[in-house]
Amino acid sequence: MAAASLSYREEYYGNAVRYREVAPIAKEKKRIIEMPRPHIDTVMRTRALILVMVLTVVLSVLTMRSVVSAMRGYELVQMQRAAAQLENENKQLEVQIAHLRAPQRIKDIATNDLGMIMPKNVYFAAEKQ
């Protein structure tokens, strides 16, 4: 036997180590064992994928609808506040208009600021019929 083909194995006995020649191990050819793959139902897998995609789209649409509804709700509340503010402003302006149109105020401005005097006799002309 050639030295290259021999292999040595260490054997331990207490404190001593002995080397023993061992016959070369014949290289075994690796056998590849093919295991049958489990049957994959591609039709069922495709249907499940389509179902998941449809559910995703439906849930996305529902979520977007609720978001849009919430946004419209906020806009509605904002418009209601603006309308109430405008109504209050309108009431204040109507009170101010009534104050400015008051006959006593007009008379005071005419006599005090413009120097007009009230006539003592008032004549009305009537149209003949």
DSSP file (Angstrom, degrees, kcal/mol; ACC not computed):
  #  RESIDUE AA STRUCTURE BP1 BP2  ACC     N-H-->O    O-->H-N    N-H-->O    O-->H-N    TCO  KAPPA ALPHA  PHI   PSI    X-CA   Y-CA   Z-CA
    1    1 A M              0   0    0      0, 0.0     2,-0.2     0, 0.0     5,-0.0   0.000 360.0 360.0 360.0 140.6    0.0    0.0    0.0
    2    2 A A    >>  -     0   0    0      1,-0.1     4,-0.7     2,-0.0     3,-0.6  -0.495 360.0-123.9 -81.7 153.4    1.2    3.4   -0.8
    3    3 A A  T 34 S+     0   0    0      1,-0.2     3,-0.5     2,-0.2    -1,-0.1   0.801 109.1  58.9 -68.1 -27.9    1.5    5.9    1.9
    4    4 A A  T 34 S+     0   0    0      1,-0.2    -1,-0.2     3,-0.0    -2,-0.0   0.804 103.7  51.3 -72.1 -27.4   -0.8    8.4    0.2
    5    5 A S  T <4 S+     0   0    0     -3,-0.6     2,-0.2    19,-0.1    -1,-0.2   0.621  96.3  83.7 -88.0 -10.2   -3.6    5.9    0.2
    6    6 A L     <  -     0   0    0     -4,-0.7     2,-0.3    -3,-0.5    17,-0.2  -0.608  60.3-161.8 -89.8 151.3   -3.4    5.1    3.9
    7    7 A S  E     -A   22   0A   0     15,-1.6    15,-2.9    -2,-0.2     2,-0.4  -0.935   9.5-137.5-127.3 156.4   -5.0    7.2    6.5
    8    8 A Y  E     -A   21   0A   0     -2,-0.3     2,-0.4    13,-0.2    13,-0.2  -0.864   7.9-157.3-116.4 146.8   -4.2    7.3   10.2
    9    9 A R  E     -A   20   0A   0     11,-2.1    11,-1.9    -2,-0.4     2,-0.4  -0.983  17.4-130.1-125.2 134.2   -6.6    7.4   13.1
   10   10 A E  E     -A   19   0A   0     -2,-0.4     2,-0.4     9,-0.2     9,-0.2  -0.655  22.0-170.0 -83.4 135.1   -5.6    8.7   16.5
   11   11 A E  E     -A   18   0A   0      7,-2.6     7,-2.7    -2,-0.4     2,-0.5  -0.994  11.3-145.6-124.3 132.1   -6.5    6.5   19.4
   12   12 A Y  E     +A   17   0A   0     -2,-0.4     2,-0.4     5,-0.2     5,-0.2  -0.848  19.3 174.5-103.7 127.8   -6.2    7.8   23.0
   13   13 A Y  E >   -A   16   0A   0      3,-2.6     3,-2.0    -2,-0.5     2,-0.3  -0.877  65.9 -62.1-129.5  98.4   -5.2    5.5   25.8
   14   14 A G  T 3  S-     0   0    0     -2,-0.4    -1,-0.0     1,-0.3     0, 0.0  -0.492 117.5 -17.9  65.2-121.3   -4.7    7.4   29.0
   15   15 A N  T 3  S+     0   0    0     -2,-0.3    -1,-0.3    -3,-0.1     2,-0.3   0.552 122.3  87.6 -92.6 -10.0   -1.9    9.9   28.4
   16   16 A A  E <   -A   13   0A   0     -3,-2.0    -3,-2.6     2,-0.0     2,-0.5  -0.622  61.8-152.3 -96.3 149.5   -0.5    8.1   25.3
   17   17 A V  E     -A   12   0A   0     -2,-0.3     2,-0.4    -5,-0.2    -5,-0.2  -0.977  11.3-167.8-119.1 128.7   -1.6    8.6   21.8
   18   18 A R  E     -A   11   0A   0     -7,-2.7    -7,-2.6    -2,-0.5     2,-0.5  -0.926  11.0-146.4-116.7 143.5   -1.3    5.8   19.3
   19   19 A Y  E     -A   10   0A   0     -2,-0.4     2,-0.4    -9,-0.2    -9,-0.2  -0.905  17.2-170.3-106.0 133.4   -1.7    6.1   15.6
   20   20 A R  E     -A    9   0A   0    -11,-1.9   -11,-2.1    -2,-0.5     2,-0.3  -0.969  23.8-117.3-126.2 139.6   -3.1    3.2   13.7
   21   21 A E  E     -A    8   0A   0     -2,-0.4     2,-0.4   -13,-0.2   -13,-0.2  -0.529  29.7-165.1 -75.7 137.5   -3.3    2.7   10.0
   22   22 A V  E     -A    7   0A   0    -15,-2.9   -15,-1.6    -2,-0.3     3,-0.1  -0.963  26.7-106.5-123.7 140.7   -6.7    2.5    8.7
   23   23 A A        -     0   0    0     -2,-0.4   -17,-0.1   -17,-0.2     3,-0.0  -0.361  50.2 -92.4 -63.6 143.0   -7.6    1.2    5.3
   24   24 A P        -     0   0    0      0, 0.0     2,-0.6     0, 0.0    -1,-0.1  -0.265  38.4-119.5 -60.0 142.8   -8.6    3.9    2.9
   25   25 A I        -     0   0    0     -3,-0.1     2,-0.2     1,-0.0    -3,-0.0  -0.723  26.8-124.1 -85.4 124.0  -12.3    4.7    2.8
   26   26 A A        -     0   0    0     -2,-0.6     2,-0.5     1,-0.1    -1,-0.0  -0.486  27.4-114.3 -68.6 132.9  -13.7    4.2   -0.6
   27   27 A K        -     0   0    0     -2,-0.2     2,-0.4     1,-0.0    -1,-0.1  -0.544  31.0-145.4 -71.5 122.7  -15.3    7.2   -1.9
   28   28 A E        -     0   0    0     -2,-0.5     2,-0.4     1,-0.1    -1,-0.0  -0.671  17.5-114.0 -89.8 143.8  -19.0    6.6   -2.3
   29   29 A K        -     0   0    0     -2,-0.4     2,-0.4     1,-0.1    -1,-0.1  -0.608  34.7-116.7 -74.3 129.9  -20.8    8.1   -5.0
   30   30 A K        -     0   0    0     -2,-0.4     2,-0.6     1,-0.0    -1,-0.1  -0.513  27.2-147.7 -70.5 127.8  -23.4   10.5   -3.6
   31   31 A R        -     0   0    0     -2,-0.4     2,-0.7     2,-0.0    -1,-0.0  -0.841   1.7-147.0 -98.0 130.3  -26.8    9.4   -4.5
   32   32 A I        -     0   0    0     -2,-0.6     2,-0.7     2,-0.0    -2,-0.0  -0.859  11.3-158.8 -97.2 117.7  -29.4   12.1   -5.0
   33   33 A I        -     0   0    0     -2,-0.7     2,-0.7     2,-0.0    -2,-0.0  -0.858   7.1-148.3 -99.6 119.0  -32.7   10.9   -3.9
   34   34 A E        -     0   0    0     -2,-0.7    -2,-0.0     3,-0.0     3,-0.0  -0.764   8.8-156.2 -90.3 121.3  -35.5   12.8   -5.5
   35   35 A M        -     0   0    0     -2,-0.7     2,-0.2     1,-0.0    -2,-0.0  -0.769  27.5-108.2 -92.7 139.2  -38.4   13.1   -3.3
   36   36 A P        -     0   0    0      0, 0.0     3,-0.1     0, 0.0    -1,-0.0  -0.492  35.5-121.7 -67.1 132.9  -41.7   13.7   -5.0
   37   37 A R        -     0   0    0     -2,-0.2     3,-0.1     1,-0.1    -3,-0.0  -0.460  33.2 -99.3 -72.0 144.6  -42.9   17.3   -4.4
   38   38 A P        -     0   0    0      0, 0.0     2,-0.3     0, 0.0    -1,-0.1  -0.371  48.5 -94.8 -62.7 146.4  -46.2   17.6   -2.8
   39   39 A H        -     0   0    0     -3,-0.1     2,-0.6     1,-0.1     0, 0.0  -0.468  39.2-154.5 -67.4 122.8  -48.9   18.3   -5.3
   40   40 A I        -     0   0    0     -2,-0.3     2,-1.3    -3,-0.1     3,-0.1  -0.894   9.3-141.6-103.8 119.9  -49.5   22.0   -5.5
   41   41 A D     >  -     0   0    0     -2,-0.6     4,-2.2     1,-0.2     5,-0.2  -0.673  20.1-177.3 -82.5  97.5  -53.0   22.9   -6.7
   42   42 A T  H  > S+     0   0    0     -2,-1.3     4,-2.4     1,-0.2    -1,-0.2   0.822  79.5  55.6 -68.7 -31.3  -52.2   25.9   -8.9
   43   43 A V  H  > S+     0   0    0      2,-0.2     4,-2.4     1,-0.2    -1,-0.2   0.932 110.5  44.5 -66.4 -44.7  -55.9   26.6   -9.7
   44   44 A M  H  > S+     0   0    0      2,-0.2     4,-2.4     1,-0.2    -2,-0.2   0.899 113.3  51.2 -66.7 -39.5  -56.7   26.8   -6.0
   45   45 A R  H  X S+     0   0    0     -4,-2.2     4,-2.3     2,-0.2    -2,-0.2   0.908 110.7  49.1 -63.3 -41.6  -53.6   29.0   -5.3
   46   46 A T  H  X S+     0   0    0     -4,-2.4     4,-2.5     2,-0.2    -2,-0.2   0.913 111.5  49.1 -64.6 -43.1  -54.7   31.3   -8.2
   47   47 A R  H  X S+     0   0    0     -4,-2.4     4,-2.6     1,-0.2    -2,-0.2   0.905 110.9  49.9 -63.2 -41.2  -58.2   31.6   -6.9
   48   48 A A  H  X S+     0   0    0     -4,-2.4     4,-2.5     2,-0.2    -1,-0.2   0.904 110.9  49.7 -64.1 -40.8  -56.9   32.4   -3.4
   49   49 A L  H  X S+     0   0    0     -4,-2.3     4,-2.3     2,-0.2    -2,-0.2   0.918 111.6  48.2 -64.0 -43.4  -54.6   35.0   -4.7
   50   50 A I  H  X S+     0   0    0     -4,-2.5     4,-2.7     2,-0.2    -2,-0.2   0.908 111.1  51.5 -63.1 -41.7  -57.5   36.6   -6.7
   51   51 A L  H  X S+     0   0    0     -4,-2.6     4,-2.6     2,-0.2    -2,-0.2   0.917 110.1  48.5 -61.4 -43.8  -59.7   36.5   -3.6
   52   52 A V  H  X S+     0   0    0     -4,-2.5     4,-2.2     1,-0.2    -1,-0.2   0.907 112.5  48.8 -63.3 -41.2  -57.0   38.2   -1.5
   53   53 A M  H  X S+     0   0    0     -4,-2.3     4,-2.3     2,-0.2    -2,-0.2   0.914 111.9  48.3 -65.6 -42.6  -56.6   40.9   -4.2
   54   54 A V  H  X S+     0   0    0     -4,-2.7     4,-2.7     2,-0.2    -2,-0.2   0.921 111.9  49.3 -64.2 -43.9  -60.4   41.5   -4.5
   55   55 A L  H  X S+     0   0    0     -4,-2.6     4,-2.7     1,-0.2     5,-0.2   0.892 110.0  52.1 -62.0 -39.0  -60.7   41.7   -0.7
   56   56 A T  H  X S+     0   0    0     -4,-2.2     4,-2.2    -5,-0.2    -2,-0.2   0.922 111.6  45.9 -62.9 -44.0  -57.8   44.2   -0.6
   57   57 A V  H  X S+     0   0    0     -4,-2.3     4,-2.4     2,-0.2    -2,-0.2   0.923 113.6  48.8 -65.5 -44.1  -59.4   46.4   -3.3
   58   58 A V  H  X S+     0   0    0     -4,-2.7     4,-2.5     1,-0.2    -2,-0.2   0.928 113.1  46.6 -62.8 -45.3  -62.8   46.3   -1.5
   59   59 A L  H  X S+     0   0    0     -4,-2.7     4,-2.3     1,-0.2    -1,-0.2   0.871 111.4  52.4 -66.0 -35.8  -61.3   47.1    1.9
   60   60 A S  H  X S+     0   0    0     -4,-2.2     4,-2.5    -5,-0.2    -2,-0.2   0.920 110.2  48.2 -64.4 -42.5  -59.3   50.0    0.3
   61   61 A V  H  X S+     0   0    0     -4,-2.4     4,-2.4     2,-0.2    -2,-0.2   0.919 111.9  49.4 -64.3 -43.4  -62.5   51.4   -1.3
   62   62 A L  H  X S+     0   0    0     -4,-2.5     4,-2.1     1,-0.2    -1,-0.2   0.900 111.5  49.4 -62.8 -40.2  -64.4   51.2    2.0
   63   63 A T  H  X S+     0   0    0     -4,-2.3     4,-2.1     1,-0.2    -2,-0.2   0.920 110.8  49.3 -64.5 -43.3  -61.6   52.9    3.8
   64   64 A M  H  X S+     0   0    0     -4,-2.5     4,-2.6     1,-0.2    -2,-0.2   0.888 109.4  52.9 -64.5 -38.3  -61.4   55.7    1.2
   65   65 A R  H  X S+     0   0    0     -4,-2.4     4,-2.5     1,-0.2    -1,-0.2   0.913 109.7  47.7 -63.6 -41.5  -65.2   56.2    1.5
   66   66 A S  H  X S+     0   0    0     -4,-2.1     4,-2.3     2,-0.2    -1,-0.2   0.875 111.7  50.8 -68.0 -35.0  -65.0   56.5    5.2
   67   67 A V  H  X S+     0   0    0     -4,-2.1     4,-2.5     2,-0.2    -2,-0.2   0.930 111.6  47.3 -65.3 -44.7  -62.1   59.0    4.9
   68   68 A V  H  X S+     0   0    0     -4,-2.6     4,-2.5     1,-0.2    -2,-0.2   0.905 111.6  51.3 -63.7 -41.0  -64.1   61.0    2.3
   69   69 A S  H  X S+     0   0    0     -4,-2.5     4,-2.2     2,-0.2    -1,-0.2   0.913 110.5  48.5 -62.3 -42.2  -67.2   61.0    4.6
   70   70 A A  H  X S+     0   0    0     -4,-2.3     4,-2.3     2,-0.2    -2,-0.2   0.918 111.4  49.8 -64.2 -42.4  -65.1   62.2    7.6
   71   71 A M  H  X S+     0   0    0     -4,-2.5     4,-2.3     1,-0.2    -2,-0.2   0.911 111.4  48.7 -63.0 -41.9  -63.6   65.0    5.5
   72   72 A R  H  X S+     0   0    0     -4,-2.5     4,-2.6     2,-0.2    -1,-0.2   0.874 108.7  54.3 -65.5 -36.5  -67.1   66.0    4.3
   73   73 A G  H  X S+     0   0    0     -4,-2.2     4,-2.3     2,-0.2    -2,-0.2   0.919 108.9  47.7 -61.6 -44.1  -68.3   66.0    7.9
   74   74 A Y  H  X S+     0   0    0     -4,-2.3     4,-2.2     1,-0.2    -2,-0.2   0.908 112.2  49.8 -63.6 -41.3  -65.5   68.3    9.0
   75   75 A E  H  X S+     0   0    0     -4,-2.3     4,-2.5     2,-0.2    -2,-0.2   0.901 109.7  51.9 -63.5 -40.0  -66.3   70.6    6.0
   76   76 A L  H  X S+     0   0    0     -4,-2.6     4,-2.4     2,-0.2    -2,-0.2   0.925 110.0  47.7 -62.7 -45.2  -70.0   70.6    6.9
   77   77 A V  H  X S+     0   0    0     -4,-2.3     4,-2.1     1,-0.2    -1,-0.2   0.908 112.0  50.8 -62.0 -41.1  -69.2   71.6   10.5
   78   78 A Q  H  X S+     0   0    0     -4,-2.2     4,-2.2     1,-0.2    -2,-0.2   0.909 111.3  47.6 -63.5 -42.3  -66.9   74.3    9.3
   79   79 A M  H  X S+     0   0    0     -4,-2.5     4,-2.6     2,-0.2    -2,-0.2   0.870 109.3  53.7 -67.7 -36.3  -69.6   75.7    7.0
   80   80 A Q  H  X S+     0   0    0     -4,-2.4     4,-2.4     2,-0.2    -1,-0.2   0.908 109.3  48.5 -64.7 -40.6  -72.2   75.6    9.7
   81   81 A R  H  X S+     0   0    0     -4,-2.1     4,-2.3     2,-0.2    -2,-0.2   0.920 112.1  48.8 -63.1 -43.2  -69.9   77.7   11.9
   82   82 A A  H  X S+     0   0    0     -4,-2.2     4,-2.5     1,-0.2    -2,-0.2   0.904 111.2  50.4 -63.6 -40.4  -69.3   80.1    9.1
   83   83 A A  H  X S+     0   0    0     -4,-2.6     4,-2.4     2,-0.2    -2,-0.2   0.909 110.5  49.1 -64.3 -42.1  -73.1   80.4    8.5
   84   84 A A  H  X S+     0   0    0     -4,-2.4     4,-2.2     2,-0.2    -1,-0.2   0.903 111.5  49.8 -64.4 -39.7  -73.8   81.0   12.2
   85   85 A Q  H  X S+     0   0    0     -4,-2.3     4,-2.3     1,-0.2    -2,-0.2   0.912 111.1  48.9 -64.4 -42.2  -71.1   83.7   12.2
   86   86 A L  H  X S+     0   0    0     -4,-2.5     4,-2.6     2,-0.2    -2,-0.2   0.880 109.4  52.6 -65.4 -37.5  -72.6   85.4    9.1
   87   87 A E  H  X S+     0   0    0     -4,-2.4     4,-2.3     2,-0.2    -2,-0.2   0.914 110.0  48.1 -64.3 -42.0  -76.1   85.3   10.6
   88   88 A N  H  X S+     0   0    0     -4,-2.2     4,-2.2     2,-0.2    -2,-0.2   0.917 112.7  48.5 -63.2 -42.1  -74.8   87.0   13.8
   89   89 A E  H  X S+     0   0    0     -4,-2.3     4,-2.2     1,-0.2    -2,-0.2   0.896 110.2  52.1 -63.6 -40.1  -73.0   89.6   11.7
   90   90 A N  H  X S+     0   0    0     -4,-2.6     4,-2.4     2,-0.2    -2,-0.2   0.904 108.6  50.5 -63.4 -42.0  -76.2   90.1    9.6
   91   91 A K  H  X S+     0   0    0     -4,-2.3     4,-2.2     1,-0.2    -1,-0.2   0.913 110.2  50.1 -62.4 -42.2  -78.2   90.7   12.8
   92   92 A Q  H  X S+     0   0    0     -4,-2.2     4,-2.2     1,-0.2    -1,-0.2   0.896 110.8  49.5 -63.1 -39.5  -75.7   93.3   14.0
   93   93 A L  H  X S+     0   0    0     -4,-2.2     4,-2.6     2,-0.2    -2,-0.2   0.887 108.8  52.4 -67.6 -37.7  -75.8   95.1   10.7
   94   94 A E  H  X S+     0   0    0     -4,-2.4     4,-2.4     2,-0.2    -2,-0.2   0.900 109.9  48.9 -63.5 -40.0  -79.7   95.1   10.7
   95   95 A V  H  X S+     0   0    0     -4,-2.2     4,-2.2     2,-0.2    -2,-0.2   0.912 111.9  49.2 -63.9 -41.6  -79.6   96.7   14.2
   96   96 A Q  H  X S+     0   0    0     -4,-2.2     4,-2.3     2,-0.2    -2,-0.2   0.902 110.7  49.9 -65.4 -40.3  -77.1   99.3   13.0
   97   97 A I  H  X S+     0   0    0     -4,-2.6     4,-2.1     2,-0.2    -2,-0.2   0.923 110.3  50.4 -63.1 -44.1  -79.2  100.1    9.9
   98   98 A A  H  X S+     0   0    0     -4,-2.4     4,-0.5     1,-0.2    -2,-0.2   0.901 111.0  49.3 -61.6 -39.8  -82.3  100.5   12.1
   99   99 A H  H >< S+     0   0    0     -4,-2.2     3,-0.8     1,-0.2    -1,-0.2   0.911 111.8  48.0 -65.0 -41.4  -80.3  102.8   14.4
  100  100 A L  H 3< S+     0   0    0     -4,-2.3    -2,-0.2     1,-0.2    -1,-0.2   0.812 112.3  49.5 -70.6 -28.7  -79.1  104.9   11.4
  101  101 A R  H 3< S+     0   0    0     -4,-2.1    -1,-0.2    -5,-0.2    -2,-0.2   0.481  78.8 126.9 -87.8  -2.6  -82.6  105.2    9.9
  102  102 A A    <X  -     0   0    0     -3,-0.8     4,-1.9    -4,-0.5     3,-0.3  -0.335  59.8-139.1 -59.2 130.3  -84.2  106.3   13.2
  103  103 A P  H  > S+     0   0    0      0, 0.0     4,-2.5     0, 0.0     5,-0.2   0.856 101.2  56.1 -61.3 -36.2  -86.2  109.5   12.5
  104  104 A Q  H  > S+     0   0    0      2,-0.2     4,-2.3     1,-0.2     5,-0.1   0.897 107.1  49.4 -64.7 -38.8  -85.0  111.1   15.8
  105  105 A R  H  > S+     0   0    0     -3,-0.3     4,-2.3     2,-0.2    -1,-0.2   0.922 111.4  48.6 -64.8 -44.1  -81.4  110.6   14.8
  106  106 A I  H  X S+     0   0    0     -4,-1.9     4,-2.3     1,-0.2    -2,-0.2   0.901 111.5  50.3 -63.1 -40.3  -82.0  112.2   11.4
  107  107 A K  H  X S+     0   0    0     -4,-2.5     4,-2.4     2,-0.2     5,-0.3   0.907 110.1  50.2 -64.4 -41.8  -83.8  115.1   13.1
  108  108 A D  H  X>S+     0   0    0     -4,-2.3     4,-2.7     1,-0.2     5,-0.6   0.904 111.8  47.3 -64.1 -41.7  -80.9  115.6   15.6
  109  109 A I  I  X>S+     0   0    0     -4,-2.3     5,-1.7     3,-0.2     4,-1.3   0.909 112.9  49.7 -65.3 -41.3  -78.3  115.6   12.8
  110  110 A A  I  <5S+     0   0    0     -4,-2.3     6,-2.7    -5,-0.2    -2,-0.2   0.910 119.5  35.6 -65.7 -42.6  -80.3  118.1   10.7
  111  111 A T  I  <5S+     0   0    0     -4,-2.4     4,-0.3     4,-0.2    -2,-0.2   0.909 127.8  33.0 -80.5 -41.5  -80.9  120.5   13.5
  112  112 A N  I  <5S+     0   0    0     -4,-2.7    -3,-0.2    -5,-0.3    -2,-0.2   0.935 130.3  26.0 -83.0 -48.1  -77.5  120.3   15.3
  113  113 A D  I  <<S+     0   0    0     -4,-1.3    -3,-0.2    -5,-0.6    -4,-0.1   0.871 130.2  34.9 -87.4 -38.8  -75.0  119.6   12.6
  114  114 A L  S   <S-     0   0    0     -5,-1.7    -3,-0.2    -4,-0.1    -4,-0.1   0.562  99.1-125.2 -97.5  -8.5  -76.6  121.1    9.5
  115  115 A G        +     0   0    0     -6,-0.3    -4,-0.2    -4,-0.3     2,-0.1   0.727  55.7 149.7  74.7  22.5  -78.3  124.1   11.2
  116  116 A M        -     0   0    0     -6,-2.7     2,-0.3    -7,-0.2    -1,-0.2  -0.490  33.4-146.0 -83.2 157.8  -81.8  123.3    9.9
  117  117 A I        -     0   0    0     -2,-0.1    -6,-0.0     0, 0.0    -1,-0.0  -0.922  19.5-109.3-124.6 153.0  -84.9  124.2   11.8
  118  118 A M        -     0   0    0     -2,-0.3     2,-0.1     1,-0.1   -11,-0.0  -0.624  37.6-117.3 -78.7 133.2  -88.2  122.4   12.1
  119  119 A P        -     0   0    0      0, 0.0     3,-0.1     0, 0.0    -1,-0.1  -0.408  12.1-145.9 -69.2 148.1  -91.0  124.2   10.3
  120  120 A K  S    S+     0   0    0      1,-0.2     2,-0.4    -2,-0.1    -2,-0.0   0.869  85.4  38.4 -83.2 -37.6  -93.9  125.4   12.5
  121  121 A N  S    S-     0   0    0      2,-0.0     2,-0.5     0, 0.0    -1,-0.2  -0.929  70.8-160.6-115.3 138.3  -96.6  124.9    9.9
  122  122 A V        -     0   0    0     -2,-0.4     2,-0.4    -3,-0.1     0, 0.0  -0.974   5.8-165.2-120.1 127.1  -96.7  121.9    7.6
  123  123 A Y        -     0   0    0     -2,-0.5     2,-0.4     2,-0.0    -2,-0.0  -0.914   1.6-161.5-113.2 137.9  -98.8  122.1    4.4
  124  124 A F        -     0   0    0     -2,-0.4     2,-0.5     2,-0.0    -2,-0.0  -0.957  11.8-141.4-116.7 135.2  -99.7  119.0    2.3
  125  125 A A        -     0   0    0     -2,-0.4     2,-0.4     2,-0.0    -2,-0.0  -0.799  15.9-156.3 -96.2 136.5 -100.8  119.3   -1.2
  126  126 A A        -     0   0    0     -2,-0.5     2,-0.4     0, 0.0    -2,-0.0  -0.877  14.5-124.5-113.2 146.0 -103.5  117.0   -2.3
  127  127 A E        -     0   0    0     -2,-0.4     2,-0.2     1,-0.0    -2,-0.0  -0.698  25.7-121.6 -88.9 137.1 -104.2  115.9   -5.8
  128  128 A K              0   0    0     -2,-0.4    -1,-0.0     1,-0.1     0, 0.0  -0.548 360.0 360.0 -78.5 142.2 -107.7  116.5   -7.2
  129  129 A Q              0   0    0     -2,-0.2    -1,-0.1     0, 0.0    -2,-0.0   0.430 360.0 360.0-111.8 360.0 -109.5  113.5   -8.4
